[in-house]
């Protein structure tokens, strides 16, 4: 059996389409369906990476199923120039533990609810300010501590909170609130208050990190940039979280599809998501001369790595900027990620033969034409690929573990987005989606066993906390023209 089964469907329209830089563009479409994506086969997964010798060891892994191997956990990747306004991931509740979405999406650093040890770094959003401190609490009954002190840099801080004001904070993923009783004078703390000293640097943002001098595949400097100071906020939020009831957050019936991850850049809210990029050695992750950069926590602008999770700002300025969305479950907790590169930041992706991803985005034309420039893209990878080596040979990519190009601009400045599958089966349609260069566009990609639907959505489509099975079935309906249905051979 061949390693891949290539198959390309060209509709009758393709013969009269446009050939641009070796790629056929037949006609624009609003829906593109894939049928028969999964099957049975094998790929070579990484089982060891030796950074001293550069040796990459692999072993054969078999797979079988209607969506296999795309039923394994996948990560979502974005290349600029791109503005991501909203992202949501859904899974059917039947047969999976149900996760209740927080109504304000404010828990962007949830860190899997792991117990914090003394000396661990804690990240919180308090009154709109991202702050961090070293944990001094070991879980026992604390003695009466001094009241927390908040030091605000003159001219850069938030308005002073008066006694009686409501304070809202996101601490390690939990949204909490309390009535302020501290007027700035020394006073004993409440009996159950955790001893914490918080230093808020105010709302003046830190200087932006230096832009990388090379594309993501190029290794980092031999001496990685040091992580930021532990108590310096890396990306202050503009406004405090607003508590509101999410539509459908308590009405989804059993069998419905429930939202397991959400991001909104306008509202600076995120839940169930970790933002990573390939900048290992810059604050987090690793870099070496054999395998280059590993995954790292991504800075808010996607241009560098950071020491801890940050909320993505929503914009990728150029084709040199990429960001990846994983779940908020660390591989060390999930236990089923398989092998990950030692020292890399490793998180679980989104697994299952049924899953759906929704996007609201824009792909601006920045007028550039250099290498990898002005070619925005959205794609999914078998998450084992970036957890080992996304740009290099030490991954399962070349043996067909799976890449799904949802929308990709193939040459600088092109206004057409193609979709292609690279894997055990591979190919794609010649039809294309119109690149949203000026206005925002909402789209969905629905993986439903061996069928996948990519489709545009109406502007008023609501990324609610739950979507009925009937609605998912309607969105994934294959009632499209033959030229927009891509069927893999069975």
N, C-alpha and C positions, 0 to 999 in steps of 0.2 A: 504494500500500500504506500502511496506517495505521502510525503509529510504533509502537504497541503492539497486541498481540492479546489483549484481555482475555477471560478465560474463568473462570467460577465454577461449581463443581460443588457442588450442595446435595443431600445424600442425602435420602431420604424421612423420615429421622429429624429433619432440620432443621426441618421444618414444625411439629414439636411441641417444638422446643427452646426456648432462652431468648434473647430479644433484649435485650442489655445495651449501652446507649450506642451503639446503631446497629450492633452486631456480633452475628451469630448464633452461638450455641453449641449444637451438636446433641447430641453424646455424647462421653464421654471415650474415649480410645483409647491404646494402647501402641505403635502403629505407624501411620505415615502415609507413603504412597508417592506420588511424582510420576512421571508417565510422559510422554515427549515434550517434555522441557524445552528442548532445544536446537533449532537450525535455522540458517537463513541470513538475514542482514539487515545492518543497518548502524547505527552510533551515532556521535555527535559527540564526539570526544576532544579534550581540551585540548592545545594545542601551544605556548601562550605565556601567561604571566601578567605584566602590567605593574603593579607595585605603586605606581608613581607616578601613573598615570592610572586604575587600576582596570579596564583593558581586559583582557578574557578572550578569547583567540582559539582557535577550534576548527576541526577538519577532520574530514571524514567517514572513518570506518574501517569496512570491511566485515568480516563474520565468517561462518563456515560450519562446521558440524560437529554431531555428535549432542548435545553439551552446550553448544555455543557460545551466548552468550559466556562462560558459567561455566567453560569450559575454560581461560580465562585465569587469571592468578594472582589469588587471593582472599585477603583478610585476614579474621580472625575477631574479632568485637567483642562486648564484654560490658558491660552496664549494671547498676548496683546497684539495690537491695540484693542482693548475690550473693556467694557463697563458692565459689571454684573450687578444688577439692581436687586434681583431676588433669585433664590435657589431653594428648592424643596425636594426631599426624597420621601417616597411612600413605599410601604409594604403591606400586603394583606395581613389582617390580624389573626386569621385562622392558622393555628399551628405555630404561631410565634408569640413570644411574650409581648404584651402590650405596653407601650411606653406612653405615658401621659405627657403631652407637650405643655410646657409652661406657656402661659398665655402671652407673656411679653417677649419671648425669645431672648431673654437677657443672659442666659447662662453659657456664654461663649467659651469660658474656661472651666468646664465642668469637671475635667480630670477624673472621670469615672467614679466619683465619690470615694476615692481611696482615702484611707485614714492618713492624716498628715502627721508625720513624726516631728519631734522637736528638732529644729534646725532646718526643716524643709521650707521652701519658699511658698508663700501664699499670695495669690493674685486676686484682687477684688475691684469692683467698680462701685465707688461710694459717691453719691450725689453727682454722677456724671464724670468722675475722675477715676482713671485706671491707676490703682496703687498696688504696692506689694510690700511684704514684710517677711521677716524670718519668724516662723512659728515658735512660740515659747510654751505652748500648752500641750501637755502629754495626755489629756483625756480625763485626768483625775479631778477631784473637786478642788478648784482653785481657792487660794486665800484671797482676801479682799485686796484687789489691785488698785492702783491709781487709775483715774479716769483716762481714757485714750486721749492723746494729744494730736491735734491736726495742725501741722505747720504749713502755712500758705505763703508762697513767695509773693512779695508785694507787687501789685499790679497785674498778676497773672492768675490769681485764684478765683474760685467761685464765690458767690455772695455768702456772707456769714449767716449761719443758721441760728435763728433765735430759739430761746427756750419755748417748747411747745410745738415747734415745726416738726413735720414728718420727714424722716430720713429714710431713703430707699437705697439698698446696696445689693450687689451681686457678689457673694463671697463663695469661691470655689464652686460656682455653678448654682448656688441656692439664692433665690431672690428673697431678701428679708427686709423688714422695715421696723422702725421704732420711733417713739416720740423723743425728740431731743430734750435732755434735761441738763445739758452741760452749757454753762454760760461763759466759759473761758477761764474761770477761776479754779484753783486747786480744790478738788472735792473727792470724797470717796466714791468709788464706782459701785454700781449695783452689785448685789451679792453674787449673781451668776455670770458676771461679765468676764470674758476672757481677757487676760492681760495682753494688750496689743499697743504698740506705738506705730502710728501711721504717719508717714511724711508725704504730703501731697505737693507736688511741684507746681501745681496750678494748671491753667488751661493753655499756657504757651507751649506749643509742641516742640519736641526735641528737633534739632537739625536733622534733615533727611539723611539717611545713610548714603554713602557714596555709591553711585551706580556702578554695577559690575562692568569690567572692561571686556568681557567676553560673554558669549551665549552660555546657557545653562550647562552644555556638555563640557565646557572647558574647566579644568580644575581651578580651585581657589588658590590664593597665594600660599606660599609655604608656611607662613606664619599667619594663621587665621586671626581675624579681628576679634578682640576680647569681647566678652558679653557685656551688656550694659550694667551699670551699677544696680545692685539689687533693689534699691528703693526708688529708682527713677522711673516714672511712668513713660512707657515707650510710645503710647498713642492715646492721649487723653480723649475721652468721649466728649462730644460737644454738649449733649444734654443728658440728664438722668433718665433712667428707664421709666417708661410710662406703663402703669399696670392697667391692663384691659383684658376683658374676656375674649378669647380667640373664637372666631366663628366655628361652630361645630366641634369645639374641644370636648364636649361631654355628650354628644349626640350620635357618634358613630356607632352603628350596630355591629354585632359580631359578624365577621365575614367582610366588613368594609375594609378599605385600605386606609391605614393610619399614617400620619406624617411622623417620620422618625428623625428628620433633620430639616432645619430651616435657617435661611440667612436673608437679611434685608439690609442693604448697605445704606439706604436713605435713613432708616430708623436706627442704624447701628445696633442691630440685634442679631443674635445667632444662637442656635440650639442644636446639640447633637453633632457638631461639626468641629474638626480640627483642620486648620489651614497650614499646609506644608509647601515647601519648594525644594529645589535641588541646590541648596547653598550650604551643605554640610561643612563644618569647620568654622562657620560664622555664628558663634553663640551657642549652637547646638549641632548635633550630628558630627560627622567626621569627614576628613579629607586626607587622601594619601596619593602618592605618585602612581600607584597601580590601578586604582579604581576611581580616582577622582572624587567628586562630591557625593555624599550620601544625602538622604532626605534630612531636612532641618525644619524647625518652626519658621514660618514665613513672617517677614515684616509686613506691616499694614499696606505698604505699596508694592509688595512682592519682589522688591529689588535685592533683598538681602535676607540672611538668616538671623534669627534672634534666639535668646536664651530660653524663652518661655513662649507659650501660645499668645498670639495677638489676634485681634479682630481685623479681618481683611477690610481695607477701606473701600473696595469695590472697583477700583480702576487699575488696569494694567496699561502702562503708557506706551510700550513698544513691543516689538516681536522678540526682544531679549528678555522680556518679563513673563514668567509663568507662575502659576499657582495651582495647587492640587487640593481637592476636598476629600478628606477621609472622615470616618465617623469619629466620635469622641471616645472610643474604646481603645485603650492602648493594647498592643499585642501581648505584652507581659500579663495583662489581665485576661484577655480573651482566650489565650492558650491554643488558638487554632489558626494562626496566621501562617504557619509553616516557617521556613527559615527566613531570617532577616539579617541584613548586613550588620556585623557587630559595631556598636556605637551609633548606629543610625537611629533617627527618630522614627519609630514604627507604630503605626496605628492600623486598626481594622478598617476595611472598606465596607461596601454594601453588598451583602451576599443574598442568594436566593434566585430561583428560577422565575419568580414574579417580583418585580420591583419597577418603580417608575421615578423619573427625574424630571423636574419642571424648572424652567429657566425664564427669567426676564433679563434681557441683555441688549447691548448695542455694540457694534463693531465699527468704530469710526475709521475713516480713511485719513491717515496722518500724512499722506503725500510722500512717504519715504519709499525707497526701492532697493535698499541694500540687502545683504544676506539675512534671510529669515524675517525681514521687515515687512510690515503692512500685510501680514498673512495671518490674521486671527484664526483661532480654532477652539473647538470644544470637543473633547474626546474622552473615552473611558478606557482604562487599562485594567487587565488582571492585576490586582494590587500587589502581587508578588514581584512584578516587574520593577516598580519604583522602590520597593522595599529592599531590593538588591542593587540593581544598576539600571536606571532608566535609559541612560545614554551610554551604551557600551554593550559588549557581548556577554557579560556575566549576568544574564537573566534568562527567563524562559521564553522571551519574545520570539526569538528566531525559530523556535520549535513549535510555535502555534498556540501558546496559552491564551492569547487573545488581546487584540486592540480593536476598538470600535470607534471609528471616526464619525462623530455625530454631525458636526459641521466643520468644514475646513476650507479655508481659502488657499488655493494651491500656488498662486503666484502673486507678487506684490501688486496691490491696488485692484485686484479682480473683485467684481461686485457679485460673484457667484460662490456659493458654498456647496461643496460636494460632500457626500457621505460614502464611506468605504469600510469594509470589514477586512482586517488582517488577522489570520489565525489558521486553525485547522481547516476551515473553509474560508475563502476570501473572494472578494469582488465587491461590486457596487453598481448602482444605476448611473446612467448618464444624465439623468435629470438633476436639477439643482434647486437650492433655496436662495432667494434673493438676500444678499447681505444687508443687514440693517445699519447703514452708515450714519443716518441722521436721527431717526426715531428709535424707540425701544420696541423690541419684539418679544412676545411670549411664545415659548415652544415647550413640547413635552417629548420625551423618549420613553416608551413603555415596553418593558421586557415582560412578555407573557408566555412563558414556556418556550416553544420553538418559534414564536412570532415576535417581531419587534416593530413598533410603529414610531416613526418620527413625524411630528406634525406641528403646524402652527396653531396657536390658540387665539381666541378673541381677546381684545384689549382689556375687557372687563372680567376675564377669568380670574377667580379668586383662589389663591394658594391656601386653602383652608386646612384645618387640622385633620379633617377626615374626608375621604371621597368614597362614595358608594361603589360597590362592585359593578352595578349597572352603568354608572357614569364612566368608570374605567373601560368597561366593555365597549361603550359607545365611542370613546376616544380612540380605542385601539381597533375600531372597525376597519376591515380590509375592503370596504366598498369604495375603492379608488380605481382610477384608470389603470389598464394593464401595464402601461409604461412606467407606472410608479410603484409596481409590485416587483420586488426582487426575490426570486425563488432559487434557493440552493438545491442542487441535485440530491436526491435521497438514495 
